Amino acid sequence: MKESVVELALVREANKHGVMCLKFVSPSCAGVPDRILLATGKVGFVELKRPGGKPTALQLRFASKLNALGIFYALADTPEKAKESLHNFLLT
Ligand SMILES: [Mg+2]
């Protein structure tokens, strides 16, 4: 299974719940998560991987920075985990 399949599950679940789910690219900053989630008064980030895929050291470092800031971050490597991530974001 490709990462794009996991990503599509996240996008579809976000659309279902009225959450904006945008691709996130920061040209001068490697390791940023793949997707940014935006809902009323909330922001979150999701890193997507193919099943069993592991985040890089840079991605882990960025995740730690987000956690330190109290900003939602999730790592999803299956469509089910992608949907769960969206639901957890909605609970924040
Ligand atoms: Mg990725």
PDB file of the backbone (N, CA, C, O) and the ligand in Angstrom, with CONECT records:
HET     MG  A 101       1
ATOM      1  N   MET A   1       0.845  -1.198   0.000  1.00  0.00           N
ATOM      2  CA  MET A   1       0.000   0.000   0.000  1.00  0.00           C
ATOM      3  C   MET A   1       0.884   1.252   0.000  1.00  0.00           C
ATOM      4  O   MET A   1       1.866   1.344   0.737  1.00  0.00           O
ATOM      5  N   LYS A   2       0.505   2.207  -0.845  1.00  0.00           N
ATOM      6  CA  LYS A   2       1.288   3.451  -0.930  1.00  0.00           C
ATOM      7  C   LYS A   2       0.835   4.461   0.125  1.00  0.00           C
ATOM      8  O   LYS A   2      -0.287   4.398   0.628  1.00  0.00           O
ATOM      9  N   GLU A   3       1.729   5.385   0.444  1.00  0.00           N
ATOM     10  CA  GLU A   3       1.400   6.461   1.381  1.00  0.00           C
ATOM     11  C   GLU A   3       0.189   7.257   0.886  1.00  0.00           C
ATOM     12  O   GLU A   3      -0.614   7.738   1.686  1.00  0.00           O
ATOM     13  N   SER A   4       0.067   7.392  -0.438  1.00  0.00           N
ATOM     14  CA  SER A   4      -1.036   8.185  -0.995  1.00  0.00           C
ATOM     15  C   SER A   4      -2.404   7.594  -0.640  1.00  0.00           C
ATOM     16  O   SER A   4      -3.391   8.325  -0.563  1.00  0.00           O
ATOM     17  N   VAL A   5      -2.466   6.295  -0.428  1.00  0.00           N
ATOM     18  CA  VAL A   5      -3.730   5.652  -0.033  1.00  0.00           C
ATOM     19  C   VAL A   5      -4.095   6.077   1.398  1.00  0.00           C
ATOM     20  O   VAL A   5      -5.254   6.360   1.702  1.00  0.00           O
ATOM     21  N   VAL A   6      -3.088   6.112   2.254  1.00  0.00           N
ATOM     22  CA  VAL A   6      -3.289   6.535   3.649  1.00  0.00           C
ATOM     23  C   VAL A   6      -3.690   8.018   3.666  1.00  0.00           C
ATOM     24  O   VAL A   6      -4.575   8.431   4.415  1.00  0.00           O
ATOM     25  N   GLU A   7      -3.019   8.795   2.827  1.00  0.00           N
ATOM     26  CA  GLU A   7      -3.302  10.227   2.750  1.00  0.00           C
ATOM     27  C   GLU A   7      -4.742  10.473   2.291  1.00  0.00           C
ATOM     28  O   GLU A   7      -5.440  11.326   2.840  1.00  0.00           O
ATOM     29  N   LEU A   8      -5.170   9.731   1.297  1.00  0.00           N
ATOM     30  CA  LEU A   8      -6.527   9.908   0.780  1.00  0.00           C
ATOM     31  C   LEU A   8      -7.569   9.601   1.856  1.00  0.00           C
ATOM     32  O   LEU A   8      -8.601  10.268   1.927  1.00  0.00           O
ATOM     33  N   ALA A   9      -7.306   8.601   2.686  1.00  0.00           N
ATOM     34  CA  ALA A   9      -8.241   8.270   3.781  1.00  0.00           C
ATOM     35  C   ALA A   9      -8.357   9.451   4.742  1.00  0.00           C
ATOM     36  O   ALA A   9      -9.446   9.761   5.225  1.00  0.00           O
ATOM     37  N   LEU A  10      -7.219  10.113   5.019  1.00  0.00           N
ATOM     38  CA  LEU A  10      -7.246  11.282   5.905  1.00  0.00           C
ATOM     39  C   LEU A  10      -8.043  12.421   5.265  1.00  0.00           C
ATOM     40  O   LEU A  10      -8.884  13.042   5.915  1.00  0.00           O
ATOM     41  N   VAL A  11      -7.775  12.683   4.003  1.00  0.00           N
ATOM     42  CA  VAL A  11      -8.450  13.792   3.308  1.00  0.00           C
ATOM     43  C   VAL A  11      -9.958  13.560   3.270  1.00  0.00           C
ATOM     44  O   VAL A  11     -10.743  14.475   3.520  1.00  0.00           O
ATOM     45  N   ARG A  12     -10.349  12.337   2.958  1.00  0.00           N
ATOM     46  CA  ARG A  12     -11.796  12.031   2.880  1.00  0.00           C
ATOM     47  C   ARG A  12     -12.468  12.170   4.236  1.00  0.00           C
ATOM     48  O   ARG A  12     -13.575  12.700   4.332  1.00  0.00           O
ATOM     49  N   GLU A  13     -11.800  11.695   5.289  1.00  0.00           N
ATOM     50  CA  GLU A  13     -12.384  11.808   6.635  1.00  0.00           C
ATOM     51  C   GLU A  13     -12.474  13.274   7.047  1.00  0.00           C
ATOM     52  O   GLU A  13     -13.449  13.694   7.670  1.00  0.00           O
ATOM     53  N   ALA A  14     -11.457  14.042   6.697  1.00  0.00           N
ATOM     54  CA  ALA A  14     -11.474  15.478   7.011  1.00  0.00           C
ATOM     55  C   ALA A  14     -12.623  16.165   6.280  1.00  0.00           C
ATOM     56  O   ALA A  14     -13.357  16.959   6.869  1.00  0.00           O
ATOM     57  N   ASN A  15     -12.771  15.859   5.014  1.00  0.00           N
ATOM     58  CA  ASN A  15     -13.870  16.464   4.242  1.00  0.00           C
ATOM     59  C   ASN A  15     -15.220  16.117   4.851  1.00  0.00           C
ATOM     60  O   ASN A  15     -16.117  16.958   4.911  1.00  0.00           O
ATOM     61  N   LYS A  16     -15.359  14.877   5.302  1.00  0.00           N
ATOM     62  CA  LYS A  16     -16.604  14.414   5.907  1.00  0.00           C
ATOM     63  C   LYS A  16     -16.961  15.236   7.142  1.00  0.00           C
ATOM     64  O   LYS A  16     -18.134  15.450   7.448  1.00  0.00           O
ATOM     65  N   HIS A  17     -15.908  15.697   7.853  1.00  0.00           N
ATOM     66  CA  HIS A  17     -16.129  16.408   9.109  1.00  0.00           C
ATOM     67  C   HIS A  17     -15.910  17.916   8.986  1.00  0.00           C
ATOM     68  O   HIS A  17     -15.847  18.618   9.996  1.00  0.00           O
ATOM     69  N   GLY A  18     -15.794  18.413   7.765  1.00  0.00           N
ATOM     70  CA  GLY A  18     -15.653  19.850   7.562  1.00  0.00           C
ATOM     71  C   GLY A  18     -14.315  20.410   8.026  1.00  0.00           C
ATOM     72  O   GLY A  18     -14.212  21.591   8.358  1.00  0.00           O
ATOM     73  N   VAL A  19     -13.300  19.566   8.047  1.00  0.00           N
ATOM     74  CA  VAL A  19     -11.949  20.007   8.445  1.00  0.00           C
ATOM     75  C   VAL A  19     -11.123  20.248   7.190  1.00  0.00           C
ATOM     76  O   VAL A  19     -11.091  19.410   6.289  1.00  0.00           O
ATOM     77  N   MET A  20     -10.454  21.399   7.134  1.00  0.00           N
ATOM     78  CA  MET A  20      -9.554  21.644   6.010  1.00  0.00           C
ATOM     79  C   MET A  20      -8.304  20.798   6.207  1.00  0.00           C
ATOM     80  O   MET A  20      -7.732  20.775   7.297  1.00  0.00           O
ATOM     81  N   CYS A  21      -7.890  20.119   5.176  1.00  0.00           N
ATOM     82  CA  CYS A  21      -6.746  19.209   5.252  1.00  0.00           C
ATOM     83  C   CYS A  21      -5.848  19.510   4.055  1.00  0.00           C
ATOM     84  O   CYS A  21      -6.047  18.984   2.959  1.00  0.00           O
ATOM     85  N   LEU A  22      -4.867  20.358   4.288  1.00  0.00           N
ATOM     86  CA  LEU A  22      -4.043  20.873   3.193  1.00  0.00           C
ATOM     87  C   LEU A  22      -2.669  20.232   3.184  1.00  0.00           C
ATOM     88  O   LEU A  22      -2.110  19.891   4.226  1.00  0.00           O
ATOM     89  N   LYS A  23      -2.143  20.077   1.980  1.00  0.00           N
ATOM     90  CA  LYS A  23      -0.757  19.631   1.886  1.00  0.00           C
ATOM     91  C   LYS A  23       0.102  20.710   2.516  1.00  0.00           C
ATOM     92  O   LYS A  23      -0.153  21.900   2.328  1.00  0.00           O
ATOM     93  N   PHE A  24       1.121  20.300   3.265  1.00  0.00           N
ATOM     94  CA  PHE A  24       1.974  21.283   3.922  1.00  0.00           C
ATOM     95  C   PHE A  24       3.408  21.107   3.436  1.00  0.00           C
ATOM     96  O   PHE A  24       4.016  20.048   3.587  1.00  0.00           O
ATOM     97  N   VAL A  25       3.920  22.177   2.850  1.00  0.00           N
ATOM     98  CA  VAL A  25       5.296  22.183   2.364  1.00  0.00           C
ATOM     99  C   VAL A  25       5.945  23.463   2.855  1.00  0.00           C
ATOM    100  O   VAL A  25       5.365  24.541   2.728  1.00  0.00           O
ATOM    101  N   SER A  26       7.117  23.359   3.402  1.00  0.00           N
ATOM    102  CA  SER A  26       7.860  24.532   3.834  1.00  0.00           C
ATOM    103  C   SER A  26       9.255  24.428   3.220  1.00  0.00           C
ATOM    104  O   SER A  26      10.117  23.734   3.759  1.00  0.00           O
ATOM    105  N   PRO A  27       9.486  25.112   2.095  1.00  0.00           N
ATOM    106  CA  PRO A  27      10.717  24.911   1.329  1.00  0.00           C
ATOM    107  C   PRO A  27      12.019  25.038   2.122  1.00  0.00           C
ATOM    108  O   PRO A  27      13.000  24.363   1.811  1.00  0.00           O
ATOM    109  N   SER A  28      12.035  25.882   3.126  1.00  0.00           N
ATOM    110  CA  SER A  28      13.286  26.062   3.852  1.00  0.00           C
ATOM    111  C   SER A  28      13.365  25.217   5.119  1.00  0.00           C
ATOM    112  O   SER A  28      14.301  25.353   5.907  1.00  0.00           O
ATOM    113  N   CYS A  29      12.385  24.351   5.308  1.00  0.00           N
ATOM    114  CA  CYS A  29      12.341  23.585   6.556  1.00  0.00           C
ATOM    115  C   CYS A  29      11.999  22.123   6.264  1.00  0.00           C
ATOM    116  O   CYS A  29      10.830  21.776   6.097  1.00  0.00           O
ATOM    117  N   ALA A  30      13.009  21.283   6.203  1.00  0.00           N
ATOM    118  CA  ALA A  30      12.781  19.857   5.949  1.00  0.00           C
ATOM    119  C   ALA A  30      12.186  19.203   7.189  1.00  0.00           C
ATOM    120  O   ALA A  30      12.443  19.638   8.312  1.00  0.00           O
ATOM    121  N   GLY A  31      11.404  18.176   6.987  1.00  0.00           N
ATOM    122  CA  GLY A  31      10.861  17.408   8.106  1.00  0.00           C
ATOM    123  C   GLY A  31       9.484  17.835   8.557  1.00  0.00           C
ATOM    124  O   GLY A  31       8.951  17.293   9.525  1.00  0.00           O
ATOM    125  N   VAL A  32       8.888  18.819   7.855  1.00  0.00           N
ATOM    126  CA  VAL A  32       7.539  19.220   8.269  1.00  0.00           C
ATOM    127  C   VAL A  32       6.554  18.123   7.885  1.00  0.00           C
ATOM    128  O   VAL A  32       6.774  17.399   6.915  1.00  0.00           O
ATOM    129  N   PRO A  33       5.456  18.000   8.654  1.00  0.00           N
ATOM    130  CA  PRO A  33       4.475  16.953   8.370  1.00  0.00           C
ATOM    131  C   PRO A  33       3.801  17.153   7.003  1.00  0.00           C
ATOM    132  O   PRO A  33       3.814  18.252   6.448  1.00  0.00           O
ATOM    133  N   ASP A  34       3.216  16.078   6.475  1.00  0.00           N
ATOM    134  CA  ASP A  34       2.614  16.103   5.142  1.00  0.00           C
ATOM    135  C   ASP A  34       1.367  16.967   5.043  1.00  0.00           C
ATOM    136  O   ASP A  34       1.135  17.624   4.028  1.00  0.00           O
ATOM    137  N   ARG A  35       0.569  16.962   6.097  1.00  0.00           N
ATOM    138  CA  ARG A  35      -0.735  17.626   6.029  1.00  0.00           C
ATOM    139  C   ARG A  35      -0.963  18.518   7.236  1.00  0.00           C
ATOM    140  O   ARG A  35      -0.548  18.205   8.352  1.00  0.00           O
ATOM    141  N   ILE A  36      -1.629  19.631   6.986  1.00  0.00           N
ATOM    142  CA  ILE A  36      -2.046  20.527   8.071  1.00  0.00           C
ATOM    143  C   ILE A  36      -3.568  20.463   8.158  1.00  0.00           C
ATOM    144  O   ILE A  36      -4.265  20.521   7.145  1.00  0.00           O
ATOM    145  N   LEU A  37      -4.062  20.344   9.367  1.00  0.00           N
ATOM    146  CA  LEU A  37      -5.507  20.292   9.603  1.00  0.00           C
ATOM    147  C   LEU A  37      -5.952  21.617  10.199  1.00  0.00           C
ATOM    148  O   LEU A  37      -5.337  22.127  11.136  1.00  0.00           O
ATOM    149  N   LEU A  38      -7.012  22.164   9.652  1.00  0.00           N
ATOM    150  CA  LEU A  38      -7.545  23.429  10.141  1.00  0.00           C
ATOM    151  C   LEU A  38      -9.033  23.292  10.401  1.00  0.00           C
ATOM    152  O   LEU A  38      -9.797  22.887   9.525  1.00  0.00           O
ATOM    153  N   ALA A  39      -9.434  23.634  11.614  1.00  0.00           N
ATOM    154  CA  ALA A  39     -10.855  23.671  11.971  1.00  0.00           C
ATOM    155  C   ALA A  39     -11.027  24.897  12.864  1.00  0.00           C
ATOM    156  O   ALA A  39     -10.040  25.538  13.224  1.00  0.00           O
ATOM    157  N   THR A  40     -12.232  25.220  13.216  1.00  0.00           N
ATOM    158  CA  THR A  40     -12.490  26.434  13.985  1.00  0.00           C
ATOM    159  C   THR A  40     -11.596  26.513  15.221  1.00  0.00           C
ATOM    160  O   THR A  40     -11.734  25.715  16.149  1.00  0.00           O
ATOM    161  N   GLY A  41     -10.697  27.462  15.225  1.00  0.00           N
ATOM    162  CA  GLY A  41      -9.824  27.681  16.378  1.00  0.00           C
ATOM    163  C   GLY A  41      -8.788  26.610  16.616  1.00  0.00           C
ATOM    164  O   GLY A  41      -8.155  26.586  17.672  1.00  0.00           O
ATOM    165  N   LYS A  42      -8.599  25.716  15.652  1.00  0.00           N
ATOM    166  CA  LYS A  42      -7.674  24.601  15.883  1.00  0.00           C
ATOM    167  C   LYS A  42      -6.738  24.405  14.694  1.00  0.00           C
ATOM    168  O   LYS A  42      -7.094  24.651  13.541  1.00  0.00           O
ATOM    169  N   VAL A  43      -5.548  23.961  15.016  1.00  0.00           N
ATOM    170  CA  VAL A  43      -4.596  23.577  13.979  1.00  0.00           C
ATOM    171  C   VAL A  43      -3.932  22.275  14.409  1.00  0.00           C
ATOM    172  O   VAL A  43      -3.688  22.052  15.595  1.00  0.00           O
ATOM    173  N   GLY A  44      -3.649  21.434  13.448  1.00  0.00           N
ATOM    174  CA  GLY A  44      -2.973  20.173  13.738  1.00  0.00           C
ATOM    175  C   GLY A  44      -2.176  19.726  12.524  1.00  0.00           C
ATOM    176  O   GLY A  44      -2.336  20.256  11.425  1.00  0.00           O
ATOM    177  N   PHE A  45      -1.326  18.751  12.742  1.00  0.00           N
ATOM    178  CA  PHE A  45      -0.463  18.254  11.670  1.00  0.00           C
ATOM    179  C   PHE A  45      -0.469  16.736  11.667  1.00  0.00           C
ATOM    180  O   PHE A  45      -0.544  16.098  12.717  1.00  0.00           O
ATOM    181  N   VAL A  46      -0.388  16.169  10.473  1.00  0.00           N
ATOM    182  CA  VAL A  46      -0.329  14.708  10.361  1.00  0.00           C
ATOM    183  C   VAL A  46       0.788  14.316   9.399  1.00  0.00           C
ATOM    184  O   VAL A  46       0.873  14.810   8.275  1.00  0.00           O
ATOM    185  N   GLU A  47       1.633  13.423   9.872  1.00  0.00           N
ATOM    186  CA  GLU A  47       2.646  12.803   9.013  1.00  0.00           C
ATOM    187  C   GLU A  47       2.092  11.465   8.550  1.00  0.00           C
ATOM    188  O   GLU A  47       1.620  10.663   9.355  1.00  0.00           O
ATOM    189  N   LEU A  48       2.154  11.236   7.263  1.00  0.00           N
ATOM    190  CA  LEU A  48       1.616  10.001   6.684  1.00  0.00           C
ATOM    191  C   LEU A  48       2.757   9.127   6.191  1.00  0.00           C
ATOM    192  O   LEU A  48       3.767   9.612   5.682  1.00  0.00           O
ATOM    193  N   LYS A  49       2.565   7.827   6.357  1.00  0.00           N
ATOM    194  CA  LYS A  49       3.560   6.843   5.926  1.00  0.00           C
ATOM    195  C   LYS A  49       2.827   5.653   5.324  1.00  0.00           C
ATOM    196  O   LYS A  49       1.656   5.417   5.621  1.00  0.00           O
ATOM    197  N   ARG A  50       3.520   4.914   4.483  1.00  0.00           N
ATOM    198  CA  ARG A  50       2.968   3.627   4.041  1.00  0.00           C
ATOM    199  C   ARG A  50       2.990   2.706   5.263  1.00  0.00           C
ATOM    200  O   ARG A  50       3.716   2.979   6.219  1.00  0.00           O
ATOM    201  N   PRO A  51       2.211   1.624   5.252  1.00  0.00           N
ATOM    202  CA  PRO A  51       2.189   0.742   6.423  1.00  0.00           C
ATOM    203  C   PRO A  51       3.591   0.315   6.854  1.00  0.00           C
ATOM    204  O   PRO A  51       4.381  -0.179   6.049  1.00  0.00           O
ATOM    205  N   GLY A  52       3.877   0.515   8.120  1.00  0.00           N
ATOM    206  CA  GLY A  52       5.178   0.157   8.676  1.00  0.00           C
ATOM    207  C   GLY A  52       6.260   1.203   8.453  1.00  0.00           C
ATOM    208  O   GLY A  52       7.373   1.062   8.959  1.00  0.00           O
ATOM    209  N   GLY A  53       5.941   2.258   7.694  1.00  0.00           N
ATOM    210  CA  GLY A  53       6.926   3.312   7.425  1.00  0.00           C
ATOM    211  C   GLY A  53       7.268   4.078   8.693  1.00  0.00           C
ATOM    212  O   GLY A  53       6.403   4.311   9.537  1.00  0.00           O
ATOM    213  N   LYS A  54       8.528   4.468   8.825  1.00  0.00           N
ATOM    214  CA  LYS A  54       8.976   5.186  10.025  1.00  0.00           C
ATOM    215  C   LYS A  54       9.346   6.621   9.675  1.00  0.00           C
ATOM    216  O   LYS A  54       9.853   6.887   8.585  1.00  0.00           O
ATOM    217  N   PRO A  55       9.092   7.547  10.599  1.00  0.00           N
ATOM    218  CA  PRO A  55       9.482   8.939  10.357  1.00  0.00           C
ATOM    219  C   PRO A  55      11.008   9.098  10.371  1.00  0.00           C
ATOM    220  O   PRO A  55      11.713   8.352  11.051  1.00  0.00           O
ATOM    221  N   THR A  56      11.502  10.071   9.617  1.00  0.00           N
ATOM    222  CA  THR A  56      12.937  10.350   9.606  1.00  0.00           C
ATOM    223  C   THR A  56      13.314  11.098  10.885  1.00  0.00           C
ATOM    224  O   THR A  56      12.443  11.552  11.627  1.00  0.00           O
ATOM    225  N   ALA A  57      14.604  11.221  11.133  1.00  0.00           N
ATOM    226  CA  ALA A  57      15.071  11.956  12.311  1.00  0.00           C
ATOM    227  C   ALA A  57      14.576  13.406  12.276  1.00  0.00           C
ATOM    228  O   ALA A  57      14.184  13.961  13.302  1.00  0.00           O
ATOM    229  N   LEU A  58      14.598  14.005  11.095  1.00  0.00           N
ATOM    230  CA  LEU A  58      14.117  15.389  10.983  1.00  0.00           C
ATOM    231  C   LEU A  58      12.622  15.482  11.269  1.00  0.00           C
ATOM    232  O   LEU A  58      12.156  16.425  11.908  1.00  0.00           O
ATOM    233  N   GLN A  59      11.881  14.494  10.788  1.00  0.00           N
ATOM    234  CA  GLN A  59      10.434  14.493  11.043  1.00  0.00           C
ATOM    235  C   GLN A  59      10.149  14.313  12.530  1.00  0.00           C
ATOM    236  O   GLN A  59       9.234  14.934  13.070  1.00  0.00           O
ATOM    237  N   LEU A  60      10.934  13.461  13.192  1.00  0.00           N
ATOM    238  CA  LEU A  60      10.757  13.269  14.639  1.00  0.00           C
ATOM    239  C   LEU A  60      11.076  14.541  15.407  1.00  0.00           C
ATOM    240  O   LEU A  60      10.401  14.879  16.380  1.00  0.00           O
ATOM    241  N   ARG A  61      12.117  15.245  14.957  1.00  0.00           N
ATOM    242  CA  ARG A  61      12.488  16.496  15.613  1.00  0.00           C
ATOM    243  C   ARG A  61      11.369  17.537  15.480  1.00  0.00           C
ATOM    244  O   ARG A  61      11.043  18.246  16.432  1.00  0.00           O
ATOM    245  N   PHE A  62      10.797  17.606  14.287  1.00  0.00           N
ATOM    246  CA  PHE A  62       9.702  18.563  14.087  1.00  0.00           C
ATOM    247  C   PHE A  62       8.493  18.183  14.944  1.00  0.00           C
ATOM    248  O   PHE A  62       7.825  19.047  15.512  1.00  0.00           O
ATOM    249  N   ALA A  63       8.222  16.887  15.027  1.00  0.00           N
ATOM    250  CA  ALA A  63       7.102  16.417  15.847  1.00  0.00           C
ATOM    251  C   ALA A  63       7.306  16.821  17.313  1.00  0.00           C
ATOM    252  O   ALA A  63       6.358  17.217  17.991  1.00  0.00           O
ATOM    253  N   SER A  64       8.545  16.716  17.790  1.00  0.00           N
ATOM    254  CA  SER A  64       8.838  17.108  19.173  1.00  0.00           C
ATOM    255  C   SER A  64       8.595  18.590  19.395  1.00  0.00           C
ATOM    256  O   SER A  64       8.077  18.997  20.436  1.00  0.00           O
ATOM    257  N   LYS A  65       8.971  19.392  18.413  1.00  0.00           N
ATOM    258  CA  LYS A  65       8.736  20.845  18.527  1.00  0.00           C
ATOM    259  C   LYS A  65       7.246  21.145  18.613  1.00  0.00           C
ATOM    260  O   LYS A  65       6.818  21.977  19.412  1.00  0.00           O
ATOM    261  N   LEU A  66       6.461  20.463  17.788  1.00  0.00           N
ATOM    262  CA  LEU A  66       5.011  20.687  17.830  1.00  0.00           C
ATOM    263  C   LEU A  66       4.440  20.257  19.170  1.00  0.00           C
ATOM    264  O   LEU A  66       3.619  20.961  19.758  1.00  0.00           O
ATOM    265  N   ASN A  67       4.876  19.102  19.650  1.00  0.00           N
ATOM    266  CA  ASN A  67       4.393  18.623  20.953  1.00  0.00           C
ATOM    267  C   ASN A  67       4.749  19.605  22.057  1.00  0.00           C
ATOM    268  O   ASN A  67       3.942  19.856  22.953  1.00  0.00           O
ATOM    269  N   ALA A  68       5.963  20.166  21.997  1.00  0.00           N
ATOM    270  CA  ALA A  68       6.386  21.129  23.017  1.00  0.00           C
ATOM    271  C   ALA A  68       5.520  22.388  22.989  1.00  0.00           C
ATOM    272  O   ALA A  68       5.332  23.056  24.006  1.00  0.00           O
ATOM    273  N   LEU A  69       4.998  22.695  21.804  1.00  0.00           N
ATOM    274  CA  LEU A  69       4.139  23.872  21.664  1.00  0.00           C
ATOM    275  C   LEU A  69       2.676  23.558  21.987  1.00  0.00           C
ATOM    276  O   LEU A  69       1.821  24.445  21.982  1.00  0.00           O
ATOM    277  N   GLY A  70       2.405  22.277  22.268  1.00  0.00           N
ATOM    278  CA  GLY A  70       1.029  21.874  22.565  1.00  0.00           C
ATOM    279  C   GLY A  70       0.157  21.810  21.328  1.00  0.00           C
ATOM    280  O   GLY A  70      -1.067  21.906  21.417  1.00  0.00           O
ATOM    281  N   ILE A  71       0.783  21.649  20.176  1.00  0.00           N
ATOM    282  CA  ILE A  71       0.047  21.585  18.910  1.00  0.00           C
ATOM    283  C   ILE A  71      -0.159  20.126  18.521  1.00  0.00           C
ATOM    284  O   ILE A  71       0.757  19.308  18.616  1.00  0.00           O
ATOM    285  N   PHE A  72      -1.373  19.814  18.081  1.00  0.00           N
ATOM    286  CA  PHE A  72      -1.713  18.436  17.718  1.00  0.00           C
ATOM    287  C   PHE A  72      -0.811  17.925  16.604  1.00  0.00           C
ATOM    288  O   PHE A  72      -0.589  18.602  15.600  1.00  0.00           O
ATOM    289  N   TYR A  73      -0.295  16.713  16.803  1.00  0.00           N
ATOM    290  CA  TYR A  73       0.514  16.036  15.795  1.00  0.00           C
ATOM    291  C   TYR A  73       0.176  14.554  15.849  1.00  0.00           C
ATOM    292  O   TYR A  73       0.034  13.976  16.926  1.00  0.00           O
ATOM    293  N   ALA A  74       0.051  13.951  14.682  1.00  0.00           N
ATOM    294  CA  ALA A  74      -0.189  12.502  14.630  1.00  0.00           C
ATOM    295  C   ALA A  74       0.604  11.899  13.486  1.00  0.00           C
ATOM    296  O   ALA A  74       0.884  12.544  12.475  1.00  0.00           O
ATOM    297  N   LEU A  75       0.952  10.650  13.684  1.00  0.00           N
ATOM    298  CA  LEU A  75       1.631   9.864  12.661  1.00  0.00           C
ATOM    299  C   LEU A  75       0.678   8.737  12.277  1.00  0.00           C
ATOM    300  O   LEU A  75       0.198   8.006  13.144  1.00  0.00           O
ATOM    301  N   ALA A  76       0.403   8.595  10.992  1.00  0.00           N
ATOM    302  CA  ALA A  76      -0.529   7.557  10.545  1.00  0.00           C
ATOM    303  C   ALA A  76       0.101   6.749   9.420  1.00  0.00           C
ATOM    304  O   ALA A  76       0.606   7.299   8.441  1.00  0.00           O
ATOM    305  N   ASP A  77       0.060   5.422   9.583  1.00  0.00           N
ATOM    306  CA  ASP A  77       0.636   4.560   8.542  1.00  0.00           C
ATOM    307  C   ASP A  77      -0.367   3.561   7.978  1.00  0.00           C
ATOM    308  O   ASP A  77       0.003   2.650   7.237  1.00  0.00           O
ATOM    309  N   THR A  78      -1.632   3.733   8.330  1.00  0.00           N
ATOM    310  CA  THR A  78      -2.700   2.940   7.712  1.00  0.00           C
ATOM    311  C   THR A  78      -3.917   3.867   7.539  1.00  0.00           C
ATOM    312  O   THR A  78      -4.018   4.885   8.223  1.00  0.00           O
ATOM    313  N   PRO A  79      -4.826   3.521   6.640  1.00  0.00           N
ATOM    314  CA  PRO A  79      -6.042   4.334   6.497  1.00  0.00           C
ATOM    315  C   PRO A  79      -6.818   4.431   7.810  1.00  0.00           C
ATOM    316  O   PRO A  79      -7.383   5.477   8.128  1.00  0.00           O
ATOM    317  N   GLU A  80      -6.842   3.335   8.569  1.00  0.00           N
ATOM    318  CA  GLU A  80      -7.571   3.347   9.848  1.00  0.00           C
ATOM    319  C   GLU A  80      -6.938   4.346  10.821  1.00  0.00           C
ATOM    320  O   GLU A  80      -7.637   5.089  11.509  1.00  0.00           O
ATOM    321  N   LYS A  81      -5.604   4.348  10.865  1.00  0.00           N
ATOM    322  CA  LYS A  81      -4.929   5.292  11.772  1.00  0.00           C
ATOM    323  C   LYS A  81      -5.100   6.724  11.283  1.00  0.00           C
ATOM    324  O   LYS A  81      -5.144   7.650  12.092  1.00  0.00           O
ATOM    325  N   ALA A  82      -5.195   6.916   9.982  1.00  0.00           N
ATOM    326  CA  ALA A  82      -5.426   8.261   9.440  1.00  0.00           C
ATOM    327  C   ALA A  82      -6.779   8.788   9.913  1.00  0.00           C
ATOM    328  O   ALA A  82      -6.901   9.939  10.333  1.00  0.00           O
ATOM    329  N   LYS A  83      -7.793   7.921   9.835  1.00  0.00           N
ATOM    330  CA  LYS A  83      -9.135   8.324  10.286  1.00  0.00           C
ATOM    331  C   LYS A  83      -9.135   8.586  11.787  1.00  0.00           C
ATOM    332  O   LYS A  83      -9.739   9.552  12.253  1.00  0.00           O
ATOM    333  N   GLU A  84      -8.459   7.728  12.539  1.00  0.00           N
ATOM    334  CA  GLU A  84      -8.353   7.892  13.994  1.00  0.00           C
ATOM    335  C   GLU A  84      -7.658   9.216  14.329  1.00  0.00           C
ATOM    336  O   GLU A  84      -8.043   9.907  15.272  1.00  0.00           O
ATOM    337  N   SER A  85      -6.648   9.555  13.560  1.00  0.00           N
ATOM    338  CA  SER A  85      -5.935  10.818  13.779  1.00  0.00           C
ATOM    339  C   SER A  85      -6.879  12.004  13.635  1.00  0.00           C
ATOM    340  O   SER A  85      -6.847  12.951  14.421  1.00  0.00           O
ATOM    341  N   LEU A  86      -7.723  11.921  12.606  1.00  0.00           N
ATOM    342  CA  LEU A  86      -8.675  13.017  12.376  1.00  0.00           C
ATOM    343  C   LEU A  86      -9.634  13.128  13.548  1.00  0.00           C
ATOM    344  O   LEU A  86      -9.934  14.229  14.010  1.00  0.00           O
ATOM    345  N   HIS A  87     -10.114  11.990  14.026  1.00  0.00           N
ATOM    346  CA  HIS A  87     -11.044  11.999  15.150  1.00  0.00           C
ATOM    347  C   HIS A  87     -10.364  12.527  16.416  1.00  0.00           C
ATOM    348  O   HIS A  87     -10.970  13.275  17.183  1.00  0.00           O
ATOM    349  N   ASN A  88      -9.114  12.139  16.630  1.00  0.00           N
ATOM    350  CA  ASN A  88      -8.379  12.646  17.800  1.00  0.00           C
ATOM    351  C   ASN A  88      -8.173  14.157  17.691  1.00  0.00           C
ATOM    352  O   ASN A  88      -8.257  14.871  18.689  1.00  0.00           O
ATOM    353  N   PHE A  89      -7.906  14.638  16.482  1.00  0.00           N
ATOM    354  CA  PHE A  89      -7.772  16.082  16.274  1.00  0.00           C
ATOM    355  C   PHE A  89      -9.061  16.800  16.643  1.00  0.00           C
ATOM    356  O   PHE A  89      -9.034  17.855  17.277  1.00  0.00           O
ATOM    357  N   LEU A  90     -10.194  16.222  16.243  1.00  0.00           N
ATOM    358  CA  LEU A  90     -11.493  16.852  16.541  1.00  0.00           C
ATOM    359  C   LEU A  90     -11.748  16.916  18.043  1.00  0.00           C
ATOM    360  O   LEU A  90     -12.476  17.790  18.515  1.00  0.00           O
ATOM    361  N   LEU A  91     -11.149  15.989  18.797  1.00  0.00           N
ATOM    362  CA  LEU A  91     -11.349  15.963  20.255  1.00  0.00           C
ATOM    363  C   LEU A  91     -10.454  16.974  20.992  1.00  0.00           C
ATOM    364  O   LEU A  91     -10.639  17.204  22.187  1.00  0.00           O
ATOM    365  N   THR A  92      -9.497  17.572  20.293  1.00  0.00           N
ATOM    366  CA  THR A  92      -8.589  18.518  20.975  1.00  0.00           C
ATOM    367  C   THR A  92      -9.296  19.835  21.229  1.00  0.00           C
ATOM    368  O   THR A  92      -8.702  20.756  21.791  1.00  0.00           O
TER     369      THR A  92
HETATM  370 MG    MG A 101       5.075  11.265   4.666  1.00  0.00          MG2+
END
